[in-house]
């Protein structure tokens, strides 16, 4: 792991942190009980198995 040689100023630290961006989760359309529902890819198996209710996922968006 890289170790800084000198202390980084508060303004430098905050400006570096402000450049961090996140991307929205990619939703995948799947068929559940004859209707199309968009869920995150990592939850497709859980929805098919009945472990996660797709209605609660649609309310979170």
CHARMM-style PDB file with segment names, atoms N, HN, CA, C and O in Angstrom:
ATOM      1  N   UNK     1       0.835  -1.177   0.000  1.00  0.00      PROA
ATOM      2  CA  UNK     1       0.000   0.000   0.000  1.00  0.00      PROA
ATOM      3  C   UNK     1       0.885   1.247   0.000  1.00  0.00      PROA
ATOM      4  O   UNK     1       1.910   1.297   0.681  1.00  0.00      PROA
ATOM      5  N   UNK     2       0.477   2.240  -0.765  1.00  0.00      PROA
ATOM      6  HN  UNK     2      -0.355   2.200  -1.318  1.00  0.00      PROA
ATOM      7  CA  UNK     2       1.254   3.470  -0.845  1.00  0.00      PROA
ATOM      8  C   UNK     2       1.082   4.288   0.431  1.00  0.00      PROA
ATOM      9  O   UNK     2      -0.028   4.451   0.940  1.00  0.00      PROA
ATOM     10  N   UNK     3       2.199   4.795   0.935  1.00  0.00      PROA
ATOM     11  HN  UNK     3       3.100   4.663   0.522  1.00  0.00      PROA
ATOM     12  CA  UNK     3       2.183   5.603   2.145  1.00  0.00      PROA
ATOM     13  C   UNK     3       2.664   6.995   1.782  1.00  0.00      PROA
ATOM     14  O   UNK     3       3.745   7.136   1.209  1.00  0.00      PROA
ATOM     15  N   UNK     4       1.887   8.037   2.101  1.00  0.00      PROA
ATOM     16  HN  UNK     4       1.010   7.922   2.566  1.00  0.00      PROA
ATOM     17  CA  UNK     4       2.318   9.390   1.737  1.00  0.00      PROA
ATOM     18  C   UNK     4       3.558   9.823   2.516  1.00  0.00      PROA
ATOM     19  O   UNK     4       3.714   9.508   3.696  1.00  0.00      PROA
ATOM     20  N   UNK     5       4.429  10.547   1.831  1.00  0.00      PROA
ATOM     21  HN  UNK     5       4.302  10.803   0.873  1.00  0.00      PROA
ATOM     22  CA  UNK     5       5.664  11.005   2.463  1.00  0.00      PROA
ATOM     23  C   UNK     5       5.413  12.224   3.343  1.00  0.00      PROA
ATOM     24  O   UNK     5       6.099  12.430   4.344  1.00  0.00      PROA
ATOM     25  N   UNK     6       4.424  13.029   2.962  1.00  0.00      PROA
ATOM     26  HN  UNK     6       3.866  12.862   2.148  1.00  0.00      PROA
ATOM     27  CA  UNK     6       4.099  14.233   3.725  1.00  0.00      PROA
ATOM     28  C   UNK     6       2.601  14.294   3.998  1.00  0.00      PROA
ATOM     29  O   UNK     6       1.805  13.615   3.350  1.00  0.00      PROA
ATOM     30  N   UNK     7       2.242  15.112   4.961  1.00  0.00      PROA
ATOM     31  HN  UNK     7       2.889  15.663   5.488  1.00  0.00      PROA
ATOM     32  CA  UNK     7       0.836  15.286   5.301  1.00  0.00      PROA
ATOM     33  C   UNK     7       0.116  16.000   4.161  1.00  0.00      PROA
ATOM     34  O   UNK     7       0.622  16.974   3.604  1.00  0.00      PROA
ATOM     35  N   UNK     8      -1.057  15.506   3.828  1.00  0.00      PROA
ATOM     36  HN  UNK     8      -1.467  14.715   4.281  1.00  0.00      PROA
ATOM     37  CA  UNK     8      -1.843  16.120   2.760  1.00  0.00      PROA
ATOM     38  C   UNK     8      -2.767  17.179   3.373  1.00  0.00      PROA
ATOM     39  O   UNK     8      -3.424  16.915   4.380  1.00  0.00      PROA
ATOM     40  N   UNK     9      -2.820  18.356   2.782  1.00  0.00      PROA
ATOM     41  HN  UNK     9      -2.286  18.570   1.964  1.00  0.00      PROA
ATOM     42  CA  UNK     9      -3.620  19.428   3.348  1.00  0.00      PROA
ATOM     43  C   UNK     9      -5.112  19.091   3.276  1.00  0.00      PROA
ATOM     44  O   UNK     9      -5.534  18.244   2.489  1.00  0.00      PROA
ATOM     45  N   UNK    10      -5.883  19.757   4.096  1.00  0.00      PROA
ATOM     46  HN  UNK    10      -5.541  20.445   4.735  1.00  0.00      PROA
ATOM     47  CA  UNK    10      -7.317  19.503   4.146  1.00  0.00      PROA
ATOM     48  C   UNK    10      -7.989  19.840   2.813  1.00  0.00      PROA
ATOM     49  O   UNK    10      -8.861  19.101   2.355  1.00  0.00      PROA
ATOM     50  N   UNK    11      -7.585  20.953   2.189  1.00  0.00      PROA
ATOM     51  HN  UNK    11      -6.877  21.553   2.561  1.00  0.00      PROA
ATOM     52  CA  UNK    11      -8.201  21.339   0.917  1.00  0.00      PROA
ATOM     53  C   UNK    11      -7.858  20.342  -0.190  1.00  0.00      PROA
ATOM     54  O   UNK    11      -8.701  20.039  -1.034  1.00  0.00      PROA
ATOM     55  N   UNK    12      -6.622  19.831  -0.188  1.00  0.00      PROA
ATOM     56  HN  UNK    12      -5.937  20.077   0.498  1.00  0.00      PROA
ATOM     57  CA  UNK    12      -6.251  18.828  -1.195  1.00  0.00      PROA
ATOM     58  C   UNK    12      -7.032  17.541  -0.997  1.00  0.00      PROA
ATOM     59  O   UNK    12      -7.484  16.922  -1.961  1.00  0.00      PROA
ATOM     60  N   UNK    13      -7.187  17.145   0.247  1.00  0.00      PROA
ATOM     61  HN  UNK    13      -6.820  17.648   1.030  1.00  0.00      PROA
ATOM     62  CA  UNK    13      -7.923  15.918   0.537  1.00  0.00      PROA
ATOM     63  C   UNK    13      -9.372  16.043   0.086  1.00  0.00      PROA
ATOM     64  O   UNK    13      -9.909  15.140  -0.555  1.00  0.00      PROA
ATOM     65  N   UNK    14      -9.994  17.150   0.417  1.00  0.00      PROA
ATOM     66  HN  UNK    14      -9.557  17.884   0.937  1.00  0.00      PROA
ATOM     67  CA  UNK    14     -11.410  17.328   0.075  1.00  0.00      PROA
ATOM     68  C   UNK    14     -11.627  17.476  -1.424  1.00  0.00      PROA
ATOM     69  O   UNK    14     -12.625  16.985  -1.952  1.00  0.00      PROA
ATOM     70  N   UNK    15     -10.712  18.142  -2.118  1.00  0.00      PROA
ATOM     71  HN  UNK    15      -9.901  18.540  -1.689  1.00  0.00      PROA
ATOM     72  CA  UNK    15     -10.875  18.271  -3.568  1.00  0.00      PROA
ATOM     73  C   UNK    15     -10.656  16.929  -4.261  1.00  0.00      PROA
ATOM     74  O   UNK    15     -11.283  16.652  -5.283  1.00  0.00      PROA
ATOM     75  N   UNK    16      -9.775  16.098  -3.718  1.00  0.00      PROA
ATOM     76  HN  UNK    16      -9.266  16.323  -2.887  1.00  0.00      PROA
ATOM     77  CA  UNK    16      -9.569  14.768  -4.282  1.00  0.00      PROA
ATOM     78  C   UNK    16     -10.812  13.916  -4.060  1.00  0.00      PROA
ATOM     79  O   UNK    16     -11.244  13.203  -4.966  1.00  0.00      PROA
ATOM     80  N   UNK    17     -11.383  13.981  -2.877  1.00  0.00      PROA
ATOM     81  HN  UNK    17     -11.032  14.560  -2.141  1.00  0.00      PROA
ATOM     82  CA  UNK    17     -12.570  13.193  -2.571  1.00  0.00      PROA
ATOM     83  C   UNK    17     -13.774  13.633  -3.382  1.00  0.00      PROA
ATOM     84  O   UNK    17     -14.637  12.810  -3.686  1.00  0.00      PROA
ATOM     85  N   UNK    18     -13.857  14.902  -3.740  1.00  0.00      PROA
ATOM     86  HN  UNK    18     -13.156  15.570  -3.493  1.00  0.00      PROA
ATOM     87  CA  UNK    18     -15.019  15.401  -4.470  1.00  0.00      PROA
ATOM     88  C   UNK    18     -15.056  14.905  -5.907  1.00  0.00      PROA
ATOM     89  O   UNK    18     -16.093  15.011  -6.563  1.00  0.00      PROA
ATOM     90  N   UNK    19     -13.948  14.365  -6.413  1.00  0.00      PROA
ATOM     91  HN  UNK    19     -13.106  14.279  -5.880  1.00  0.00      PROA
ATOM     92  CA  UNK    19     -13.910  13.859  -7.776  1.00  0.00      PROA
ATOM     93  C   UNK    19     -14.501  12.454  -7.897  1.00  0.00      PROA
ATOM     94  O   UNK    19     -14.728  11.974  -9.008  1.00  0.00      PROA
ATOM     95  N   UNK    20     -14.750  11.795  -6.769  1.00  0.00      PROA
ATOM     96  HN  UNK    20     -14.565  12.185  -5.867  1.00  0.00      PROA
ATOM     97  CA  UNK    20     -15.276  10.430  -6.786  1.00  0.00      PROA
ATOM     98  C   UNK    20     -16.727  10.449  -7.237  1.00  0.00      PROA
ATOM     99  O   UNK    20     -17.532  11.231  -6.730  1.00  0.00      PROA
ATOM    100  N   UNK    21     -17.059   9.587  -8.190  1.00  0.00      PROA
ATOM    101  HN  UNK    21     -16.405   8.952  -8.601  1.00  0.00      PROA
ATOM    102  CA  UNK    21     -18.419   9.531  -8.718  1.00  0.00      PROA
ATOM    103  C   UNK    21     -18.928   8.092  -8.628  1.00  0.00      PROA
ATOM    104  O   UNK    21     -18.141   7.146  -8.661  1.00  0.00      PROA
ATOM    105  N   UNK    22     -20.212   7.937  -8.518  1.00  0.00      PROA
ATOM    106  HN  UNK    22     -20.852   8.705  -8.491  1.00  0.00      PROA
ATOM    107  CA  UNK    22     -20.827   6.618  -8.531  1.00  0.00      PROA
ATOM    108  C   UNK    22     -21.710   6.489  -9.765  1.00  0.00      PROA
ATOM    109  O   UNK    22     -22.139   7.489 -10.340  1.00  0.00      PROA
ATOM    110  N   UNK    23     -21.974   5.266 -10.162  1.00  0.00      PROA
ATOM    111  HN  UNK    23     -21.625   4.454  -9.695  1.00  0.00      PROA
ATOM    112  CA  UNK    23     -22.845   5.031 -11.312  1.00  0.00      PROA
ATOM    113  C   UNK    23     -24.116   4.344 -10.842  1.00  0.00      PROA
ATOM    114  O   UNK    23     -24.075   3.559  -9.895  1.00  0.00      PROA
ATOM    115  N   UNK    24     -25.237   4.621 -11.477  1.00  0.00      PROA
ATOM    116  HN  UNK    24     -25.271   5.259 -12.246  1.00  0.00      PROA
ATOM    117  CA  UNK    24     -26.475   3.960 -11.074  1.00  0.00      PROA
ATOM    118  C   UNK    24     -26.428   2.464 -11.383  1.00  0.00      PROA
ATOM    119  O   UNK    24     -25.730   2.029 -12.299  1.00  0.00      PROA
ATOM    120  N   UNK    25     -27.170   1.699 -10.617  1.00  0.00      PROA
ATOM    121  HN  UNK    25     -27.736   2.053  -9.873  1.00  0.00      PROA
ATOM    122  CA  UNK    25     -27.209   0.251 -10.786  1.00  0.00      PROA
ATOM    123  C   UNK    25     -27.953  -0.080 -12.070  1.00  0.00      PROA
ATOM    124  O   UNK    25     -29.026   0.465 -12.331  1.00  0.00      PROA
ATOM    125  N   UNK    26     -27.384  -0.977 -12.875  1.00  0.00      PROA
ATOM    126  HN  UNK    26     -26.513  -1.420 -12.664  1.00  0.00      PROA
ATOM    127  CA  UNK    26     -28.024  -1.391 -14.118  1.00  0.00      PROA
ATOM    128  C   UNK    26     -29.182  -2.327 -13.801  1.00  0.00      PROA
ATOM    129  O   UNK    26     -28.998  -3.342 -13.129  1.00  0.00      PROA
ATOM    130  N   UNK    27     -30.372  -1.990 -14.283  1.00  0.00      PROA
ATOM    131  HN  UNK    27     -30.521  -1.166 -14.829  1.00  0.00      PROA
ATOM    132  CA  UNK    27     -31.553  -2.810 -14.045  1.00  0.00      PROA
ATOM    133  C   UNK    27     -31.806  -3.723 -15.230  1.00  0.00      PROA
ATOM    134  O   UNK    27     -31.612  -3.335 -16.382  1.00  0.00      PROA
ATOM    135  N   UNK    28     -32.244  -4.944 -14.934  1.00  0.00      PROA
ATOM    136  HN  UNK    28     -32.402  -5.259 -13.999  1.00  0.00      PROA
ATOM    137  CA  UNK    28     -32.493  -5.953 -15.953  1.00  0.00      PROA
ATOM    138  C   UNK    28     -33.987  -6.290 -15.941  1.00  0.00      PROA
ATOM    139  O   UNK    28     -34.533  -6.591 -14.879  1.00  0.00      PROA
ATOM    140  N   UNK    29     -34.657  -6.246 -17.095  1.00  0.00      PROA
ATOM    141  HN  UNK    29     -34.213  -6.002 -17.957  1.00  0.00      PROA
ATOM    142  CA  UNK    29     -36.070  -6.624 -17.110  1.00  0.00      PROA
ATOM    143  C   UNK    29     -36.226  -8.146 -17.039  1.00  0.00      PROA
ATOM    144  O   UNK    29     -35.584  -8.876 -17.795  1.00  0.00      PROA
ATOM    145  N   UNK    30     -37.087  -8.623 -16.122  1.00  0.00      PROA
ATOM    146  HN  UNK    30     -37.609  -8.030 -15.508  1.00  0.00      PROA
ATOM    147  CA  UNK    30     -37.374 -10.053 -16.010  1.00  0.00      PROA
ATOM    148  C   UNK    30     -38.885 -10.244 -15.911  1.00  0.00      PROA
ATOM    149  O   UNK    30     -39.620  -9.313 -15.579  1.00  0.00      PROA
ATOM    150  N   UNK    31     -39.337 -11.462 -16.202  1.00  0.00      PROA
ATOM    151  HN  UNK    31     -38.740 -12.218 -16.471  1.00  0.00      PROA
ATOM    152  CA  UNK    31     -40.753 -11.805 -16.116  1.00  0.00      PROA
ATOM    153  C   UNK    31     -41.052 -12.434 -14.762  1.00  0.00      PROA
ATOM    154  O   UNK    31     -40.428 -13.428 -14.390  1.00  0.00      PROA
ATOM    155  N   UNK    32     -41.999 -11.867 -14.020  1.00  0.00      PROA
ATOM    156  HN  UNK    32     -42.506 -11.059 -14.322  1.00  0.00      PROA
ATOM    157  CA  UNK    32     -42.431 -12.404 -12.736  1.00  0.00      PROA
ATOM    158  C   UNK    32     -43.949 -12.449 -12.740  1.00  0.00      PROA
ATOM    159  O   UNK    32     -44.607 -11.411 -12.813  1.00  0.00      PROA
ATOM    160  N   UNK    33     -44.502 -13.647 -12.663  1.00  0.00      PROA
ATOM    161  HN  UNK    33     -43.967 -14.491 -12.605  1.00  0.00      PROA
ATOM    162  CA  UNK    33     -45.957 -13.838 -12.651  1.00  0.00      PROA
ATOM    163  C   UNK    33     -46.640 -13.154 -13.836  1.00  0.00      PROA
ATOM    164  O   UNK    33     -47.706 -12.558 -13.675  1.00  0.00      PROA
ATOM    165  N   UNK    34     -46.041 -13.234 -15.012  1.00  0.00      PROA
ATOM    166  HN  UNK    34     -45.176 -13.718 -15.142  1.00  0.00      PROA
ATOM    167  CA  UNK    34     -46.645 -12.689 -16.221  1.00  0.00      PROA
ATOM    168  C   UNK    34     -46.466 -11.202 -16.417  1.00  0.00      PROA
ATOM    169  O   UNK    34     -47.040 -10.648 -17.355  1.00  0.00      PROA
ATOM    170  N   UNK    35     -45.715 -10.542 -15.596  1.00  0.00      PROA
ATOM    171  HN  UNK    35     -45.249 -10.992 -14.834  1.00  0.00      PROA
ATOM    172  CA  UNK    35     -45.482  -9.104 -15.779  1.00  0.00      PROA
ATOM    173  C   UNK    35     -43.986  -8.838 -15.786  1.00  0.00      PROA
ATOM    174  O   UNK    35     -43.204  -9.604 -15.223  1.00  0.00      PROA
ATOM    175  N   UNK    36     -43.602  -7.760 -16.419  1.00  0.00      PROA
ATOM    176  HN  UNK    36     -44.237  -7.138 -16.877  1.00  0.00      PROA
ATOM    177  CA  UNK    36     -42.189  -7.407 -16.541  1.00  0.00      PROA
ATOM    178  C   UNK    36     -41.797  -6.486 -15.392  1.00  0.00      PROA
ATOM    179  O   UNK    36     -42.443  -5.470 -15.139  1.00  0.00      PROA
ATOM    180  N   UNK    37     -40.722  -6.866 -14.703  1.00  0.00      PROA
ATOM    181  HN  UNK    37     -40.197  -7.692 -14.908  1.00  0.00      PROA
ATOM    182  CA  UNK    37     -40.210  -6.089 -13.575  1.00  0.00      PROA
ATOM    183  C   UNK    37     -38.730  -5.849 -13.807  1.00  0.00      PROA
ATOM    184  O   UNK    37     -38.022  -6.749 -14.258  1.00  0.00      PROA
ATOM    185  N   UNK    38     -38.253  -4.653 -13.507  1.00  0.00      PROA
ATOM    186  HN  UNK    38     -38.828  -3.922 -13.140  1.00  0.00      PROA
ATOM    187  CA  UNK    38     -36.829  -4.343 -13.636  1.00  0.00      PROA
ATOM    188  C   UNK    38     -36.179  -4.448 -12.264  1.00  0.00      PROA
ATOM    189  O   UNK    38     -36.588  -3.774 -11.318  1.00  0.00      PROA
ATOM    190  N   UNK    39     -35.156  -5.306 -12.165  1.00  0.00      PROA
ATOM    191  HN  UNK    39     -34.824  -5.853 -12.933  1.00  0.00      PROA
ATOM    192  CA  UNK    39     -34.438  -5.518 -10.909  1.00  0.00      PROA
ATOM    193  C   UNK    39     -32.939  -5.458 -11.180  1.00  0.00      PROA
ATOM    194  O   UNK    39     -32.516  -5.651 -12.320  1.00  0.00      PROA
ATOM    195  N   UNK    40     -32.127  -5.195 -10.156  1.00  0.00      PROA
ATOM    196  HN  UNK    40     -32.471  -5.038  -9.230  1.00  0.00      PROA
ATOM    197  CA  UNK    40     -30.680  -5.253 -10.340  1.00  0.00      PROA
ATOM    198  C   UNK    40     -30.229  -6.661 -10.710  1.00  0.00      PROA
ATOM    199  O   UNK    40     -30.841  -7.643 -10.292  1.00  0.00      PROA
ATOM    200  N   UNK    41     -29.170  -6.755 -11.484  1.00  0.00      PROA
ATOM    201  HN  UNK    41     -28.673  -5.957 -11.824  1.00  0.00      PROA
ATOM    202  CA  UNK    41     -28.701  -8.051 -11.990  1.00  0.00      PROA
ATOM    203  C   UNK    41     -28.352  -9.012 -10.853  1.00  0.00      PROA
ATOM    204  O   UNK    41     -28.585 -10.215 -10.974  1.00  0.00      PROA
ATOM    205  N   UNK    42     -27.799  -8.503  -9.758  1.00  0.00      PROA
ATOM    206  HN  UNK    42     -27.610  -7.526  -9.660  1.00  0.00      PROA
ATOM    207  CA  UNK    42     -27.389  -9.389  -8.669  1.00  0.00      PROA
ATOM    208  C   UNK    42     -28.576  -9.998  -7.933  1.00  0.00      PROA
ATOM    209  O   UNK    42     -28.405 -10.965  -7.190  1.00  0.00      PROA
ATOM    210  N   UNK    43     -29.794  -9.446  -8.128  1.00  0.00      PROA
ATOM    211  HN  UNK    43     -29.933  -8.661  -8.731  1.00  0.00      PROA
ATOM    212  CA  UNK    43     -30.967  -9.955  -7.424  1.00  0.00      PROA
ATOM    213  C   UNK    43     -31.888 -10.796  -8.306  1.00  0.00      PROA
ATOM    214  O   UNK    43     -32.960 -11.199  -7.855  1.00  0.00      PROA
ATOM    215  N   UNK    44     -31.497 -11.070  -9.554  1.00  0.00      PROA
ATOM    216  HN  UNK    44     -30.626 -10.742  -9.920  1.00  0.00      PROA
ATOM    217  CA  UNK    44     -32.363 -11.810 -10.471  1.00  0.00      PROA
ATOM    218  C   UNK    44     -32.668 -13.207  -9.926  1.00  0.00      PROA
ATOM    219  O   UNK    44     -33.828 -13.620  -9.908  1.00  0.00      PROA
ATOM    220  N   UNK    45     -31.641 -13.938  -9.482  1.00  0.00      PROA
ATOM    221  HN  UNK    45     -30.699 -13.603  -9.497  1.00  0.00      PROA
ATOM    222  CA  UNK    45     -31.859 -15.287  -8.951  1.00  0.00      PROA
ATOM    223  C   UNK    45     -32.740 -15.256  -7.714  1.00  0.00      PROA
ATOM    224  O   UNK    45     -33.610 -16.113  -7.558  1.00  0.00      PROA
ATOM    225  N   UNK    46     -32.533 -14.290  -6.835  1.00  0.00      PROA
ATOM    226  HN  UNK    46     -31.826 -13.594  -6.962  1.00  0.00      PROA
ATOM    227  CA  UNK    46     -33.307 -14.203  -5.601  1.00  0.00      PROA
ATOM    228  C   UNK    46     -34.780 -13.937  -5.902  1.00  0.00      PROA
ATOM    229  O   UNK    46     -35.654 -14.472  -5.220  1.00  0.00      PROA
ATOM    230  N   UNK    47     -35.064 -13.123  -6.907  1.00  0.00      PROA
ATOM    231  HN  UNK    47     -34.354 -12.687  -7.460  1.00  0.00      PROA
ATOM    232  CA  UNK    47     -36.452 -12.833  -7.275  1.00  0.00      PROA
ATOM    233  C   UNK    47     -37.100 -14.077  -7.871  1.00  0.00      PROA
ATOM    234  O   UNK    47     -38.248 -14.386  -7.552  1.00  0.00      PROA
ATOM    235  N   UNK    48     -36.379 -14.797  -8.736  1.00  0.00      PROA
ATOM    236  HN  UNK    48     -35.446 -14.546  -8.995  1.00  0.00      PROA
ATOM    237  CA  UNK    48     -36.917 -16.013  -9.333  1.00  0.00      PROA
ATOM    238  C   UNK    48     -37.195 -17.085  -8.283  1.00  0.00      PROA
ATOM    239  O   UNK    48     -38.165 -17.833  -8.408  1.00  0.00      PROA
ATOM    240  N   UNK    49     -36.367 -17.168  -7.263  1.00  0.00      PROA
ATOM    241  HN  UNK    49     -35.580 -16.561  -7.161  1.00  0.00      PROA
ATOM    242  CA  UNK    49     -36.559 -18.164  -6.209  1.00  0.00      PROA
ATOM    243  C   UNK    49     -37.614 -17.759  -5.192  1.00  0.00      PROA
ATOM    244  O   UNK    49     -38.043 -18.577  -4.379  1.00  0.00      PROA
ATOM    245  N   UNK    50     -38.035 -16.490  -5.235  1.00  0.00      PROA
ATOM    246  HN  UNK    50     -37.686 -15.826  -5.896  1.00  0.00      PROA
ATOM    247  CA  UNK    50     -39.044 -16.018  -4.301  1.00  0.00      PROA
ATOM    248  C   UNK    50     -38.481 -15.483  -3.000  1.00  0.00      PROA
ATOM    249  O   UNK    50     -39.236 -15.263  -2.053  1.00  0.00      PROA
ATOM    250  N   UNK    51     -37.191 -15.270  -2.927  1.00  0.00      PROA
ATOM    251  HN  UNK    51     -36.578 -15.449  -3.696  1.00  0.00      PROA
ATOM    252  CA  UNK    51     -36.570 -14.768  -1.711  1.00  0.00      PROA
ATOM    253  C   UNK    51     -36.735 -13.258  -1.553  1.00  0.00      PROA
ATOM    254  O   UNK    51     -36.735 -12.742  -0.436  1.00  0.00      PROA
ATOM    255  N   UNK    52     -36.873 -12.557  -2.669  1.00  0.00      PROA
ATOM    256  HN  UNK    52     -36.873 -12.977  -3.577  1.00  0.00      PROA
ATOM    257  CA  UNK    52     -37.020 -11.101  -2.657  1.00  0.00      PROA
ATOM    258  C   UNK    52     -38.296 -10.742  -3.389  1.00  0.00      PROA
ATOM    259  O   UNK    52     -38.545 -11.237  -4.488  1.00  0.00      PROA
ATOM    260  N   UNK    53     -39.106  -9.884  -2.790  1.00  0.00      PROA
ATOM    261  HN  UNK    53     -38.903  -9.481  -1.897  1.00  0.00      PROA
ATOM    262  CA  UNK    53     -40.349  -9.440  -3.405  1.00  0.00      PROA
ATOM    263  C   UNK    53     -40.047  -8.314  -4.392  1.00  0.00      PROA
ATOM    264  O   UNK    53     -39.483  -7.295  -3.993  1.00  0.00      PROA
ATOM    265  N   UNK    54     -40.407  -8.468  -5.674  1.00  0.00      PROA
ATOM    266  HN  UNK    54     -40.865  -9.295  -5.998  1.00  0.00      PROA
ATOM    267  CA  UNK    54     -40.103  -7.405  -6.658  1.00  0.00      PROA
ATOM    268  C   UNK    54     -40.875  -6.111  -6.378  1.00  0.00      PROA
ATOM    269  O   UNK    54     -40.454  -5.042  -6.818  1.00  0.00      PROA
ATOM    270  N   UNK    55     -41.976  -6.189  -5.666  1.00  0.00      PROA
ATOM    271  HN  UNK    55     -42.318  -7.058  -5.309  1.00  0.00      PROA
ATOM    272  CA  UNK    55     -42.738  -4.970  -5.347  1.00  0.00      PROA
ATOM    273  C   UNK    55     -41.942  -4.058  -4.417  1.00  0.00      PROA
ATOM    274  O   UNK    55     -41.981  -2.837  -4.570  1.00  0.00      PROA
ATOM    275  N   UNK    56     -41.222  -4.635  -3.457  1.00  0.00      PROA
ATOM    276  HN  UNK    56     -41.191  -5.627  -3.332  1.00  0.00      PROA
ATOM    277  CA  UNK    56     -40.424  -3.806  -2.563  1.00  0.00      PROA
ATOM    278  C   UNK    56     -39.260  -3.172  -3.298  1.00  0.00      PROA
ATOM    279  O   UNK    56     -38.840  -2.066  -2.956  1.00  0.00      PROA
ATOM    280  N   UNK    57     -38.727  -3.860  -4.310  1.00  0.00      PROA
ATOM    281  HN  UNK    57     -39.068  -4.758  -4.588  1.00  0.00      PROA
ATOM    282  CA  UNK    57     -37.637  -3.286  -5.097  1.00  0.00      PROA
ATOM    283  C   UNK    57     -38.122  -2.111  -5.933  1.00  0.00      PROA
ATOM    284  O   UNK    57     -37.400  -1.128  -6.093  1.00  0.00      PROA
ATOM    285  N   UNK    58     -39.335  -2.200  -6.466  1.00  0.00      PROA
ATOM    286  HN  UNK    58     -39.922  -2.999  -6.336  1.00  0.00      PROA
ATOM    287  CA  UNK    58     -39.848  -1.106  -7.299  1.00  0.00      PROA
ATOM    288  C   UNK    58     -40.150   0.127  -6.432  1.00  0.00      PROA
ATOM    289  O   UNK    58     -40.100   1.252  -6.928  1.00  0.00      PROA
ATOM    290  N   UNK    59     -40.461  -0.074  -5.147  1.00  0.00      PROA
ATOM    291  HN  UNK    59     -40.501  -0.988  -4.744  1.00  0.00      PROA
ATOM    292  CA  UNK    59     -40.719   1.061  -4.251  1.00  0.00      PROA
ATOM    293  C   UNK    59     -39.437   1.775  -3.859  1.00  0.00      PROA
ATOM    294  O   UNK    59     -39.464   2.959  -3.525  1.00  0.00      PROA
ATOM    295  N   UNK    60     -38.303   1.060  -3.898  1.00  0.00      PROA
ATOM    296  HN  UNK    60     -38.281   0.097  -4.169  1.00  0.00      PROA
ATOM    297  CA  UNK    60     -37.038   1.671  -3.502  1.00  0.00      PROA
ATOM    298  C   UNK    60     -36.514   2.648  -4.531  1.00  0.00      PROA
ATOM    299  O   UNK    60     -35.729   3.530  -4.183  1.00  0.00      PROA
ATOM    300  N   UNK    61     -36.914   2.526  -5.777  1.00  0.00      PROA
ATOM    301  HN  UNK    61     -37.552   1.809  -6.059  1.00  0.00      PROA
ATOM    302  CA  UNK    61     -36.405   3.415  -6.829  1.00  0.00      PROA
ATOM    303  C   UNK    61     -36.986   4.771  -6.736  1.00  0.00      PROA
ATOM    304  OT1 UNK    61     -36.661   5.638  -7.548  1.00  0.00      PROA
TER     305      UNK     61
END
